Amino acid sequence: MKKKRAGFAALLCTLLIVLDQITKALTVSVLKVHDIVVIPGVLTLTYVENRGAAFGIFQNKKIFFFLITAVMIAVFAYCYVRLLNQKSYRILRMLCVTYTAGAFGNLIDRIFRGYVVDMIYFVPINFPVFNVADCYVVVACIIFAFLILFYYKEDSDFDFLRKQKNRI
């Protein structure tokens, strides 16, 4: 059963990465020429080359991003493996897969382009432009944190994270 779950996770992760890369390829080919207003005054698709992190911080720090990405992928892979036998943590496992897909999607951009392609812009709040991989990472982290903080109890099988934290 473990192999079947791991295989499904690998397939899902690959599909999410492919979806992210397709949106970025379309962005480069279409949006580099002109923006597309999806909902006037609300949502615009545009082309942005992001050489930093969210909000443009840490510009041109490739090695830093490679290291952080590797560490975070390792952390979520560790969580996935630890949760593999517990049926009740299926959602957390899928969140690990989703996060990993987002991290790899942006890592692929950094390796092959030297920057991350962003395209989604919310006009009313002037939010920084982001991409599909960013959505994977942010949504997975928010739901993951919510579940750990409010849903899973102290006496659960998920205690391994709390025990690791207490050792430090």
Phi and psi in radians as a Rosetta constraint file:
Dihedral C 1 N 2 CA 2 C 2 CIRCULARHARMONIC -1.052 0.35
Dihedral N 2 CA 2 C 2 N 3 CIRCULARHARMONIC -0.773 0.35
Dihedral C 2 N 3 CA 3 C 3 CIRCULARHARMONIC -1.100 0.35
Dihedral N 3 CA 3 C 3 N 4 CIRCULARHARMONIC -0.680 0.35
Dihedral C 3 N 4 CA 4 C 4 CIRCULARHARMONIC -1.125 0.35
Dihedral N 4 CA 4 C 4 N 5 CIRCULARHARMONIC -0.782 0.35
Dihedral C 4 N 5 CA 5 C 5 CIRCULARHARMONIC -1.143 0.35
Dihedral N 5 CA 5 C 5 N 6 CIRCULARHARMONIC -0.754 0.35
Dihedral C 5 N 6 CA 6 C 6 CIRCULARHARMONIC -1.139 0.35
Dihedral N 6 CA 6 C 6 N 7 CIRCULARHARMONIC -0.669 0.35
Dihedral C 6 N 7 CA 7 C 7 CIRCULARHARMONIC -1.126 0.35
Dihedral N 7 CA 7 C 7 N 8 CIRCULARHARMONIC -0.747 0.35
Dihedral C 7 N 8 CA 8 C 8 CIRCULARHARMONIC -1.102 0.35
Dihedral N 8 CA 8 C 8 N 9 CIRCULARHARMONIC -0.729 0.35
Dihedral C 8 N 9 CA 9 C 9 CIRCULARHARMONIC -1.088 0.35
Dihedral N 9 CA 9 C 9 N 10 CIRCULARHARMONIC -0.748 0.35
Dihedral C 9 N 10 CA 10 C 10 CIRCULARHARMONIC -1.122 0.35
Dihedral N 10 CA 10 C 10 N 11 CIRCULARHARMONIC -0.723 0.35
Dihedral C 10 N 11 CA 11 C 11 CIRCULARHARMONIC -1.130 0.35
Dihedral N 11 CA 11 C 11 N 12 CIRCULARHARMONIC -0.808 0.35
Dihedral C 11 N 12 CA 12 C 12 CIRCULARHARMONIC -1.070 0.35
Dihedral N 12 CA 12 C 12 N 13 CIRCULARHARMONIC -0.791 0.35
Dihedral C 12 N 13 CA 13 C 13 CIRCULARHARMONIC -1.040 0.35
Dihedral N 13 CA 13 C 13 N 14 CIRCULARHARMONIC -0.781 0.35
Dihedral C 13 N 14 CA 14 C 14 CIRCULARHARMONIC -1.087 0.35
Dihedral N 14 CA 14 C 14 N 15 CIRCULARHARMONIC -0.778 0.35
Dihedral C 14 N 15 CA 15 C 15 CIRCULARHARMONIC -1.088 0.35
Dihedral N 15 CA 15 C 15 N 16 CIRCULARHARMONIC -0.714 0.35
Dihedral C 15 N 16 CA 16 C 16 CIRCULARHARMONIC -1.149 0.35
Dihedral N 16 CA 16 C 16 N 17 CIRCULARHARMONIC -0.696 0.35
Dihedral C 16 N 17 CA 17 C 17 CIRCULARHARMONIC -1.122 0.35
Dihedral N 17 CA 17 C 17 N 18 CIRCULARHARMONIC -0.761 0.35
Dihedral C 17 N 18 CA 18 C 18 CIRCULARHARMONIC -1.066 0.35
Dihedral N 18 CA 18 C 18 N 19 CIRCULARHARMONIC -0.775 0.35
Dihedral C 18 N 19 CA 19 C 19 CIRCULARHARMONIC -1.023 0.35
Dihedral N 19 CA 19 C 19 N 20 CIRCULARHARMONIC -0.790 0.35
Dihedral C 19 N 20 CA 20 C 20 CIRCULARHARMONIC -1.060 0.35
Dihedral N 20 CA 20 C 20 N 21 CIRCULARHARMONIC -0.805 0.35
Dihedral C 20 N 21 CA 21 C 21 CIRCULARHARMONIC -1.178 0.35
Dihedral N 21 CA 21 C 21 N 22 CIRCULARHARMONIC -0.591 0.35
Dihedral C 21 N 22 CA 22 C 22 CIRCULARHARMONIC -1.129 0.35
Dihedral N 22 CA 22 C 22 N 23 CIRCULARHARMONIC -0.782 0.35
Dihedral C 22 N 23 CA 23 C 23 CIRCULARHARMONIC -1.093 0.35
Dihedral N 23 CA 23 C 23 N 24 CIRCULARHARMONIC -0.634 0.35
Dihedral C 23 N 24 CA 24 C 24 CIRCULARHARMONIC -1.234 0.35
Dihedral N 24 CA 24 C 24 N 25 CIRCULARHARMONIC -0.690 0.35
Dihedral C 24 N 25 CA 25 C 25 CIRCULARHARMONIC -1.111 0.35
Dihedral N 25 CA 25 C 25 N 26 CIRCULARHARMONIC -0.742 0.35
Dihedral C 25 N 26 CA 26 C 26 CIRCULARHARMONIC -1.110 0.35
Dihedral N 26 CA 26 C 26 N 27 CIRCULARHARMONIC -0.681 0.35
Dihedral C 26 N 27 CA 27 C 27 CIRCULARHARMONIC -1.062 0.35
Dihedral N 27 CA 27 C 27 N 28 CIRCULARHARMONIC -0.809 0.35
Dihedral C 27 N 28 CA 28 C 28 CIRCULARHARMONIC -1.112 0.35
Dihedral N 28 CA 28 C 28 N 29 CIRCULARHARMONIC -0.731 0.35
Dihedral C 28 N 29 CA 29 C 29 CIRCULARHARMONIC -1.368 0.35
Dihedral N 29 CA 29 C 29 N 30 CIRCULARHARMONIC -0.564 0.35
Dihedral C 29 N 30 CA 30 C 30 CIRCULARHARMONIC -1.803 0.35
Dihedral N 30 CA 30 C 30 N 31 CIRCULARHARMONIC -0.869 0.35
Dihedral C 30 N 31 CA 31 C 31 CIRCULARHARMONIC -1.409 0.35
Dihedral N 31 CA 31 C 31 N 32 CIRCULARHARMONIC -0.235 0.35
Dihedral C 31 N 32 CA 32 C 32 CIRCULARHARMONIC -1.134 0.35
Dihedral N 32 CA 32 C 32 N 33 CIRCULARHARMONIC -0.488 0.35
Dihedral C 32 N 33 CA 33 C 33 CIRCULARHARMONIC -1.442 0.35
Dihedral N 33 CA 33 C 33 N 34 CIRCULARHARMONIC -0.823 0.35
Dihedral C 33 N 34 CA 34 C 34 CIRCULARHARMONIC -2.744 0.35
Dihedral N 34 CA 34 C 34 N 35 CIRCULARHARMONIC 2.654 0.35
Dihedral C 34 N 35 CA 35 C 35 CIRCULARHARMONIC -1.295 0.35
Dihedral N 35 CA 35 C 35 N 36 CIRCULARHARMONIC 2.746 0.35
Dihedral C 35 N 36 CA 36 C 36 CIRCULARHARMONIC -2.093 0.35
Dihedral N 36 CA 36 C 36 N 37 CIRCULARHARMONIC 2.098 0.35
Dihedral C 36 N 37 CA 37 C 37 CIRCULARHARMONIC -1.511 0.35
Dihedral N 37 CA 37 C 37 N 38 CIRCULARHARMONIC 1.968 0.35
Dihedral C 37 N 38 CA 38 C 38 CIRCULARHARMONIC -1.450 0.35
Dihedral N 38 CA 38 C 38 N 39 CIRCULARHARMONIC -0.898 0.35
Dihedral C 38 N 39 CA 39 C 39 CIRCULARHARMONIC -2.261 0.35
Dihedral N 39 CA 39 C 39 N 40 CIRCULARHARMONIC 1.941 0.35
Dihedral C 39 N 40 CA 40 C 40 CIRCULARHARMONIC -0.939 0.35
Dihedral N 40 CA 40 C 40 N 41 CIRCULARHARMONIC 2.282 0.35
Dihedral C 40 N 41 CA 41 C 41 CIRCULARHARMONIC 1.325 0.35
Dihedral N 41 CA 41 C 41 N 42 CIRCULARHARMONIC 0.010 0.35
Dihedral C 41 N 42 CA 42 C 42 CIRCULARHARMONIC -2.197 0.35
Dihedral N 42 CA 42 C 42 N 43 CIRCULARHARMONIC -1.013 0.35
Dihedral C 42 N 43 CA 43 C 43 CIRCULARHARMONIC -2.308 0.35
Dihedral N 43 CA 43 C 43 N 44 CIRCULARHARMONIC 2.195 0.35
Dihedral C 43 N 44 CA 44 C 44 CIRCULARHARMONIC -2.251 0.35
Dihedral N 44 CA 44 C 44 N 45 CIRCULARHARMONIC 2.433 0.35
Dihedral C 44 N 45 CA 45 C 45 CIRCULARHARMONIC -1.713 0.35
Dihedral N 45 CA 45 C 45 N 46 CIRCULARHARMONIC 2.199 0.35
Dihedral C 45 N 46 CA 46 C 46 CIRCULARHARMONIC -2.452 0.35
Dihedral N 46 CA 46 C 46 N 47 CIRCULARHARMONIC 2.977 0.35
Dihedral C 46 N 47 CA 47 C 47 CIRCULARHARMONIC -1.914 0.35
Dihedral N 47 CA 47 C 47 N 48 CIRCULARHARMONIC 2.147 0.35
Dihedral C 47 N 48 CA 48 C 48 CIRCULARHARMONIC -2.366 0.35
Dihedral N 48 CA 48 C 48 N 49 CIRCULARHARMONIC 2.354 0.35
Dihedral C 48 N 49 CA 49 C 49 CIRCULARHARMONIC -1.705 0.35
Dihedral N 49 CA 49 C 49 N 50 CIRCULARHARMONIC 1.937 0.35
Dihedral C 49 N 50 CA 50 C 50 CIRCULARHARMONIC -1.787 0.35
Dihedral N 50 CA 50 C 50 N 51 CIRCULARHARMONIC 1.929 0.35
Dihedral C 50 N 51 CA 51 C 51 CIRCULARHARMONIC -1.695 0.35
Dihedral N 51 CA 51 C 51 N 52 CIRCULARHARMONIC 0.150 0.35
Dihedral C 51 N 52 CA 52 C 52 CIRCULARHARMONIC -2.220 0.35
Dihedral N 52 CA 52 C 52 N 53 CIRCULARHARMONIC -2.673 0.35
Dihedral C 52 N 53 CA 53 C 53 CIRCULARHARMONIC -1.864 0.35
Dihedral N 53 CA 53 C 53 N 54 CIRCULARHARMONIC -2.829 0.35
Dihedral C 53 N 54 CA 54 C 54 CIRCULARHARMONIC -0.958 0.35
Dihedral N 54 CA 54 C 54 N 55 CIRCULARHARMONIC 2.474 0.35
Dihedral C 54 N 55 CA 55 C 55 CIRCULARHARMONIC 1.074 0.35
Dihedral N 55 CA 55 C 55 N 56 CIRCULARHARMONIC 0.323 0.35
Dihedral C 55 N 56 CA 56 C 56 CIRCULARHARMONIC 1.324 0.35
Dihedral N 56 CA 56 C 56 N 57 CIRCULARHARMONIC 0.237 0.35
Dihedral C 56 N 57 CA 57 C 57 CIRCULARHARMONIC -1.355 0.35
Dihedral N 57 CA 57 C 57 N 58 CIRCULARHARMONIC 2.769 0.35
Dihedral C 57 N 58 CA 58 C 58 CIRCULARHARMONIC 0.989 0.35
Dihedral N 58 CA 58 C 58 N 59 CIRCULARHARMONIC 0.831 0.35
Dihedral C 58 N 59 CA 59 C 59 CIRCULARHARMONIC -1.031 0.35
Dihedral N 59 CA 59 C 59 N 60 CIRCULARHARMONIC 2.383 0.35
Dihedral C 59 N 60 CA 60 C 60 CIRCULARHARMONIC 1.026 0.35
Dihedral N 60 CA 60 C 60 N 61 CIRCULARHARMONIC 0.574 0.35
Dihedral C 60 N 61 CA 61 C 61 CIRCULARHARMONIC -1.832 0.35
Dihedral N 61 CA 61 C 61 N 62 CIRCULARHARMONIC 1.097 0.35
Dihedral C 61 N 62 CA 62 C 62 CIRCULARHARMONIC -1.003 0.35
Dihedral N 62 CA 62 C 62 N 63 CIRCULARHARMONIC -0.847 0.35
Dihedral C 62 N 63 CA 63 C 63 CIRCULARHARMONIC -1.050 0.35
Dihedral N 63 CA 63 C 63 N 64 CIRCULARHARMONIC -0.747 0.35
Dihedral C 63 N 64 CA 64 C 64 CIRCULARHARMONIC -0.994 0.35
Dihedral N 64 CA 64 C 64 N 65 CIRCULARHARMONIC -0.817 0.35
Dihedral C 64 N 65 CA 65 C 65 CIRCULARHARMONIC -1.166 0.35
Dihedral N 65 CA 65 C 65 N 66 CIRCULARHARMONIC -0.668 0.35
Dihedral C 65 N 66 CA 66 C 66 CIRCULARHARMONIC -1.075 0.35
Dihedral N 66 CA 66 C 66 N 67 CIRCULARHARMONIC -0.788 0.35
Dihedral C 66 N 67 CA 67 C 67 CIRCULARHARMONIC -1.145 0.35
Dihedral N 67 CA 67 C 67 N 68 CIRCULARHARMONIC -0.843 0.35
Dihedral C 67 N 68 CA 68 C 68 CIRCULARHARMONIC -1.059 0.35
Dihedral N 68 CA 68 C 68 N 69 CIRCULARHARMONIC -0.768 0.35
Dihedral C 68 N 69 CA 69 C 69 CIRCULARHARMONIC -1.085 0.35
Dihedral N 69 CA 69 C 69 N 70 CIRCULARHARMONIC -0.778 0.35
Dihedral C 69 N 70 CA 70 C 70 CIRCULARHARMONIC -1.071 0.35
Dihedral N 70 CA 70 C 70 N 71 CIRCULARHARMONIC -0.767 0.35
Dihedral C 70 N 71 CA 71 C 71 CIRCULARHARMONIC -1.111 0.35
Dihedral N 71 CA 71 C 71 N 72 CIRCULARHARMONIC -0.798 0.35
Dihedral C 71 N 72 CA 72 C 72 CIRCULARHARMONIC -1.174 0.35
Dihedral N 72 CA 72 C 72 N 73 CIRCULARHARMONIC -0.674 0.35
Dihedral C 72 N 73 CA 73 C 73 CIRCULARHARMONIC -1.101 0.35
Dihedral N 73 CA 73 C 73 N 74 CIRCULARHARMONIC -0.721 0.35
Dihedral C 73 N 74 CA 74 C 74 CIRCULARHARMONIC -1.099 0.35
Dihedral N 74 CA 74 C 74 N 75 CIRCULARHARMONIC -0.723 0.35
Dihedral C 74 N 75 CA 75 C 75 CIRCULARHARMONIC -1.100 0.35
Dihedral N 75 CA 75 C 75 N 76 CIRCULARHARMONIC -0.827 0.35
Dihedral C 75 N 76 CA 76 C 76 CIRCULARHARMONIC -1.238 0.35
Dihedral N 76 CA 76 C 76 N 77 CIRCULARHARMONIC -0.562 0.35
Dihedral C 76 N 77 CA 77 C 77 CIRCULARHARMONIC -1.147 0.35
Dihedral N 77 CA 77 C 77 N 78 CIRCULARHARMONIC -0.739 0.35
Dihedral C 77 N 78 CA 78 C 78 CIRCULARHARMONIC -1.046 0.35
Dihedral N 78 CA 78 C 78 N 79 CIRCULARHARMONIC -0.813 0.35
Dihedral C 78 N 79 CA 79 C 79 CIRCULARHARMONIC -1.062 0.35
Dihedral N 79 CA 79 C 79 N 80 CIRCULARHARMONIC -0.743 0.35
Dihedral C 79 N 80 CA 80 C 80 CIRCULARHARMONIC -1.044 0.35
Dihedral N 80 CA 80 C 80 N 81 CIRCULARHARMONIC -0.850 0.35
Dihedral C 80 N 81 CA 81 C 81 CIRCULARHARMONIC -1.097 0.35
Dihedral N 81 CA 81 C 81 N 82 CIRCULARHARMONIC -0.726 0.35
Dihedral C 81 N 82 CA 82 C 82 CIRCULARHARMONIC -1.134 0.35
Dihedral N 82 CA 82 C 82 N 83 CIRCULARHARMONIC -0.510 0.35
Dihedral C 82 N 83 CA 83 C 83 CIRCULARHARMONIC -1.630 0.35
Dihedral N 83 CA 83 C 83 N 84 CIRCULARHARMONIC -0.017 0.35
Dihedral C 83 N 84 CA 84 C 84 CIRCULARHARMONIC -1.044 0.35
Dihedral N 84 CA 84 C 84 N 85 CIRCULARHARMONIC -0.639 0.35
Dihedral C 84 N 85 CA 85 C 85 CIRCULARHARMONIC -1.463 0.35
Dihedral N 85 CA 85 C 85 N 86 CIRCULARHARMONIC -0.279 0.35
Dihedral C 85 N 86 CA 86 C 86 CIRCULARHARMONIC -1.635 0.35
Dihedral N 86 CA 86 C 86 N 87 CIRCULARHARMONIC 1.964 0.35
Dihedral C 86 N 87 CA 87 C 87 CIRCULARHARMONIC -1.117 0.35
Dihedral N 87 CA 87 C 87 N 88 CIRCULARHARMONIC -0.567 0.35
Dihedral C 87 N 88 CA 88 C 88 CIRCULARHARMONIC -1.225 0.35
Dihedral N 88 CA 88 C 88 N 89 CIRCULARHARMONIC -0.154 0.35
Dihedral C 88 N 89 CA 89 C 89 CIRCULARHARMONIC -1.898 0.35
Dihedral N 89 CA 89 C 89 N 90 CIRCULARHARMONIC 0.451 0.35
Dihedral C 89 N 90 CA 90 C 90 CIRCULARHARMONIC -0.984 0.35
Dihedral N 90 CA 90 C 90 N 91 CIRCULARHARMONIC -0.746 0.35
Dihedral C 90 N 91 CA 91 C 91 CIRCULARHARMONIC -1.096 0.35
Dihedral N 91 CA 91 C 91 N 92 CIRCULARHARMONIC -0.759 0.35
Dihedral C 91 N 92 CA 92 C 92 CIRCULARHARMONIC -1.107 0.35
Dihedral N 92 CA 92 C 92 N 93 CIRCULARHARMONIC -0.675 0.35
Dihedral C 92 N 93 CA 93 C 93 CIRCULARHARMONIC -1.084 0.35
Dihedral N 93 CA 93 C 93 N 94 CIRCULARHARMONIC -0.759 0.35
Dihedral C 93 N 94 CA 94 C 94 CIRCULARHARMONIC -1.154 0.35
Dihedral N 94 CA 94 C 94 N 95 CIRCULARHARMONIC -0.583 0.35
Dihedral C 94 N 95 CA 95 C 95 CIRCULARHARMONIC -1.165 0.35
Dihedral N 95 CA 95 C 95 N 96 CIRCULARHARMONIC -0.644 0.35
Dihedral C 95 N 96 CA 96 C 96 CIRCULARHARMONIC -1.084 0.35
Dihedral N 96 CA 96 C 96 N 97 CIRCULARHARMONIC -0.742 0.35
Dihedral C 96 N 97 CA 97 C 97 CIRCULARHARMONIC -1.128 0.35
Dihedral N 97 CA 97 C 97 N 98 CIRCULARHARMONIC -0.784 0.35
Dihedral C 97 N 98 CA 98 C 98 CIRCULARHARMONIC -1.097 0.35
Dihedral N 98 CA 98 C 98 N 99 CIRCULARHARMONIC -0.789 0.35
Dihedral C 98 N 99 CA 99 C 99 CIRCULARHARMONIC -1.043 0.35
Dihedral N 99 CA 99 C 99 N 100 CIRCULARHARMONIC -0.816 0.35
Dihedral C 99 N 100 CA 100 C 100 CIRCULARHARMONIC -1.069 0.35
Dihedral N 100 CA 100 C 100 N 101 CIRCULARHARMONIC -0.704 0.35
Dihedral C 100 N 101 CA 101 C 101 CIRCULARHARMONIC -1.075 0.35
Dihedral N 101 CA 101 C 101 N 102 CIRCULARHARMONIC -0.744 0.35
Dihedral C 101 N 102 CA 102 C 102 CIRCULARHARMONIC -1.130 0.35
Dihedral N 102 CA 102 C 102 N 103 CIRCULARHARMONIC -0.753 0.35
Dihedral C 102 N 103 CA 103 C 103 CIRCULARHARMONIC -1.101 0.35
Dihedral N 103 CA 103 C 103 N 104 CIRCULARHARMONIC -0.775 0.35
Dihedral C 103 N 104 CA 104 C 104 CIRCULARHARMONIC -1.157 0.35
Dihedral N 104 CA 104 C 104 N 105 CIRCULARHARMONIC -0.666 0.35
Dihedral C 104 N 105 CA 105 C 105 CIRCULARHARMONIC -1.010 0.35
Dihedral N 105 CA 105 C 105 N 106 CIRCULARHARMONIC -0.805 0.35
Dihedral C 105 N 106 CA 106 C 106 CIRCULARHARMONIC -1.291 0.35
Dihedral N 106 CA 106 C 106 N 107 CIRCULARHARMONIC -0.565 0.35
Dihedral C 106 N 107 CA 107 C 107 CIRCULARHARMONIC -1.117 0.35
Dihedral N 107 CA 107 C 107 N 108 CIRCULARHARMONIC -0.710 0.35
Dihedral C 107 N 108 CA 108 C 108 CIRCULARHARMONIC -1.016 0.35
Dihedral N 108 CA 108 C 108 N 109 CIRCULARHARMONIC -0.782 0.35
Dihedral C 108 N 109 CA 109 C 109 CIRCULARHARMONIC -1.045 0.35
Dihedral N 109 CA 109 C 109 N 110 CIRCULARHARMONIC -0.825 0.35
Dihedral C 109 N 110 CA 110 C 110 CIRCULARHARMONIC -1.085 0.35
Dihedral N 110 CA 110 C 110 N 111 CIRCULARHARMONIC -0.653 0.35
Dihedral C 110 N 111 CA 111 C 111 CIRCULARHARMONIC -1.259 0.35
Dihedral N 111 CA 111 C 111 N 112 CIRCULARHARMONIC -0.857 0.35
Dihedral C 111 N 112 CA 112 C 112 CIRCULARHARMONIC -1.593 0.35
Dihedral N 112 CA 112 C 112 N 113 CIRCULARHARMONIC -0.418 0.35
Dihedral C 112 N 113 CA 113 C 113 CIRCULARHARMONIC -1.907 0.35
Dihedral N 113 CA 113 C 113 N 114 CIRCULARHARMONIC -0.464 0.35
Dihedral C 113 N 114 CA 114 C 114 CIRCULARHARMONIC 1.562 0.35
Dihedral N 114 CA 114 C 114 N 115 CIRCULARHARMONIC -0.010 0.35
Dihedral C 114 N 115 CA 115 C 115 CIRCULARHARMONIC -2.768 0.35
Dihedral N 115 CA 115 C 115 N 116 CIRCULARHARMONIC 2.928 0.35
Dihedral C 115 N 116 CA 116 C 116 CIRCULARHARMONIC -1.778 0.35
Dihedral N 116 CA 116 C 116 N 117 CIRCULARHARMONIC 2.344 0.35
Dihedral C 116 N 117 CA 117 C 117 CIRCULARHARMONIC -1.480 0.35
Dihedral N 117 CA 117 C 117 N 118 CIRCULARHARMONIC 2.139 0.35
Dihedral C 117 N 118 CA 118 C 118 CIRCULARHARMONIC -2.003 0.35
Dihedral N 118 CA 118 C 118 N 119 CIRCULARHARMONIC 2.665 0.35
Dihedral C 118 N 119 CA 119 C 119 CIRCULARHARMONIC -2.598 0.35
Dihedral N 119 CA 119 C 119 N 120 CIRCULARHARMONIC -0.257 0.35
Dihedral C 119 N 120 CA 120 C 120 CIRCULARHARMONIC -1.740 0.35
Dihedral N 120 CA 120 C 120 N 121 CIRCULARHARMONIC 2.145 0.35
Dihedral C 120 N 121 CA 121 C 121 CIRCULARHARMONIC -2.266 0.35
Dihedral N 121 CA 121 C 121 N 122 CIRCULARHARMONIC 2.101 0.35
Dihedral C 121 N 122 CA 122 C 122 CIRCULARHARMONIC -1.614 0.35
Dihedral N 122 CA 122 C 122 N 123 CIRCULARHARMONIC 1.941 0.35
Dihedral C 122 N 123 CA 123 C 123 CIRCULARHARMONIC -1.172 0.35
Dihedral N 123 CA 123 C 123 N 124 CIRCULARHARMONIC -0.814 0.35
Dihedral C 123 N 124 CA 124 C 124 CIRCULARHARMONIC -1.048 0.35
Dihedral N 124 CA 124 C 124 N 125 CIRCULARHARMONIC -0.602 0.35
Dihedral C 124 N 125 CA 125 C 125 CIRCULARHARMONIC -1.823 0.35
Dihedral N 125 CA 125 C 125 N 126 CIRCULARHARMONIC 0.077 0.35
Dihedral C 125 N 126 CA 126 C 126 CIRCULARHARMONIC 0.894 0.35
Dihedral N 126 CA 126 C 126 N 127 CIRCULARHARMONIC 0.732 0.35
Dihedral C 126 N 127 CA 127 C 127 CIRCULARHARMONIC -1.279 0.35
Dihedral N 127 CA 127 C 127 N 128 CIRCULARHARMONIC 2.520 0.35
Dihedral C 127 N 128 CA 128 C 128 CIRCULARHARMONIC -0.997 0.35
Dihedral N 128 CA 128 C 128 N 129 CIRCULARHARMONIC 2.571 0.35
Dihedral C 128 N 129 CA 129 C 129 CIRCULARHARMONIC -1.157 0.35
Dihedral N 129 CA 129 C 129 N 130 CIRCULARHARMONIC 2.418 0.35
Dihedral C 129 N 130 CA 130 C 130 CIRCULARHARMONIC -2.416 0.35
Dihedral N 130 CA 130 C 130 N 131 CIRCULARHARMONIC -3.136 0.35
Dihedral C 130 N 131 CA 131 C 131 CIRCULARHARMONIC -2.308 0.35
Dihedral N 131 CA 131 C 131 N 132 CIRCULARHARMONIC -3.097 0.35
Dihedral C 131 N 132 CA 132 C 132 CIRCULARHARMONIC -1.131 0.35
Dihedral N 132 CA 132 C 132 N 133 CIRCULARHARMONIC -0.731 0.35
Dihedral C 132 N 133 CA 133 C 133 CIRCULARHARMONIC -1.064 0.35
Dihedral N 133 CA 133 C 133 N 134 CIRCULARHARMONIC -0.671 0.35
Dihedral C 133 N 134 CA 134 C 134 CIRCULARHARMONIC -1.065 0.35
Dihedral N 134 CA 134 C 134 N 135 CIRCULARHARMONIC -0.687 0.35
Dihedral C 134 N 135 CA 135 C 135 CIRCULARHARMONIC -1.078 0.35
Dihedral N 135 CA 135 C 135 N 136 CIRCULARHARMONIC -0.763 0.35
Dihedral C 135 N 136 CA 136 C 136 CIRCULARHARMONIC -0.982 0.35
Dihedral N 136 CA 136 C 136 N 137 CIRCULARHARMONIC -0.862 0.35
Dihedral C 136 N 137 CA 137 C 137 CIRCULARHARMONIC -1.134 0.35
Dihedral N 137 CA 137 C 137 N 138 CIRCULARHARMONIC -0.873 0.35
Dihedral C 137 N 138 CA 138 C 138 CIRCULARHARMONIC -1.158 0.35
Dihedral N 138 CA 138 C 138 N 139 CIRCULARHARMONIC -0.842 0.35
Dihedral C 138 N 139 CA 139 C 139 CIRCULARHARMONIC -1.107 0.35
Dihedral N 139 CA 139 C 139 N 140 CIRCULARHARMONIC -0.766 0.35
Dihedral C 139 N 140 CA 140 C 140 CIRCULARHARMONIC -1.063 0.35
Dihedral N 140 CA 140 C 140 N 141 CIRCULARHARMONIC -0.778 0.35
Dihedral C 140 N 141 CA 141 C 141 CIRCULARHARMONIC -1.156 0.35
Dihedral N 141 CA 141 C 141 N 142 CIRCULARHARMONIC -0.720 0.35
Dihedral C 141 N 142 CA 142 C 142 CIRCULARHARMONIC -1.118 0.35
Dihedral N 142 CA 142 C 142 N 143 CIRCULARHARMONIC -0.847 0.35
Dihedral C 142 N 143 CA 143 C 143 CIRCULARHARMONIC -1.152 0.35
Dihedral N 143 CA 143 C 143 N 144 CIRCULARHARMONIC -0.732 0.35
Dihedral C 143 N 144 CA 144 C 144 CIRCULARHARMONIC -0.990 0.35
Dihedral N 144 CA 144 C 144 N 145 CIRCULARHARMONIC -0.882 0.35
Dihedral C 144 N 145 CA 145 C 145 CIRCULARHARMONIC -1.096 0.35
Dihedral N 145 CA 145 C 145 N 146 CIRCULARHARMONIC -0.764 0.35
Dihedral C 145 N 146 CA 146 C 146 CIRCULARHARMONIC -1.026 0.35
Dihedral N 146 CA 146 C 146 N 147 CIRCULARHARMONIC -0.821 0.35
Dihedral C 146 N 147 CA 147 C 147 CIRCULARHARMONIC -1.112 0.35
Dihedral N 147 CA 147 C 147 N 148 CIRCULARHARMONIC -0.750 0.35
Dihedral C 147 N 148 CA 148 C 148 CIRCULARHARMONIC -1.163 0.35
Dihedral N 148 CA 148 C 148 N 149 CIRCULARHARMONIC -0.726 0.35
Dihedral C 148 N 149 CA 149 C 149 CIRCULARHARMONIC -1.324 0.35
Dihedral N 149 CA 149 C 149 N 150 CIRCULARHARMONIC -0.651 0.35
Dihedral C 149 N 150 CA 150 C 150 CIRCULARHARMONIC -2.081 0.35
Dihedral N 150 CA 150 C 150 N 151 CIRCULARHARMONIC -0.351 0.35
Dihedral C 150 N 151 CA 151 C 151 CIRCULARHARMONIC -1.779 0.35
Dihedral N 151 CA 151 C 151 N 152 CIRCULARHARMONIC -0.921 0.35
Dihedral C 151 N 152 CA 152 C 152 CIRCULARHARMONIC -1.409 0.35
Dihedral N 152 CA 152 C 152 N 153 CIRCULARHARMONIC 2.365 0.35
Dihedral C 152 N 153 CA 153 C 153 CIRCULARHARMONIC -1.550 0.35
Dihedral N 153 CA 153 C 153 N 154 CIRCULARHARMONIC 2.861 0.35
Dihedral C 153 N 154 CA 154 C 154 CIRCULARHARMONIC -0.988 0.35
Dihedral N 154 CA 154 C 154 N 155 CIRCULARHARMONIC -0.617 0.35
Dihedral C 154 N 155 CA 155 C 155 CIRCULARHARMONIC -1.537 0.35
Dihedral N 155 CA 155 C 155 N 156 CIRCULARHARMONIC 0.240 0.35
Dihedral C 155 N 156 CA 156 C 156 CIRCULARHARMONIC -1.477 0.35
Dihedral N 156 CA 156 C 156 N 157 CIRCULARHARMONIC 3.008 0.35
Dihedral C 156 N 157 CA 157 C 157 CIRCULARHARMONIC -1.152 0.35
Dihedral N 157 CA 157 C 157 N 158 CIRCULARHARMONIC -0.286 0.35
Dihedral C 157 N 158 CA 158 C 158 CIRCULARHARMONIC -1.387 0.35
Dihedral N 158 CA 158 C 158 N 159 CIRCULARHARMONIC 0.089 0.35
Dihedral C 158 N 159 CA 159 C 159 CIRCULARHARMONIC -1.078 0.35
Dihedral N 159 CA 159 C 159 N 160 CIRCULARHARMONIC -0.261 0.35
Dihedral C 159 N 160 CA 160 C 160 CIRCULARHARMONIC -1.034 0.35
Dihedral N 160 CA 160 C 160 N 161 CIRCULARHARMONIC -0.556 0.35
Dihedral C 160 N 161 CA 161 C 161 CIRCULARHARMONIC -1.205 0.35
Dihedral N 161 CA 161 C 161 N 162 CIRCULARHARMONIC -0.740 0.35
Dihedral C 161 N 162 CA 162 C 162 CIRCULARHARMONIC -1.160 0.35
Dihedral N 162 CA 162 C 162 N 163 CIRCULARHARMONIC -0.689 0.35
Dihedral C 162 N 163 CA 163 C 163 CIRCULARHARMONIC -1.112 0.35
Dihedral N 163 CA 163 C 163 N 164 CIRCULARHARMONIC -0.695 0.35
Dihedral C 163 N 164 CA 164 C 164 CIRCULARHARMONIC -1.115 0.35
Dihedral N 164 CA 164 C 164 N 165 CIRCULARHARMONIC -0.709 0.35
Dihedral C 164 N 165 CA 165 C 165 CIRCULARHARMONIC -1.135 0.35
Dihedral N 165 CA 165 C 165 N 166 CIRCULARHARMONIC -0.663 0.35
Dihedral C 165 N 166 CA 166 C 166 CIRCULARHARMONIC -1.216 0.35
Dihedral N 166 CA 166 C 166 N 167 CIRCULARHARMONIC -0.405 0.35
Dihedral C 166 N 167 CA 167 C 167 CIRCULARHARMONIC -1.276 0.35
Dihedral N 167 CA 167 C 167 N 168 CIRCULARHARMONIC -0.440 0.35
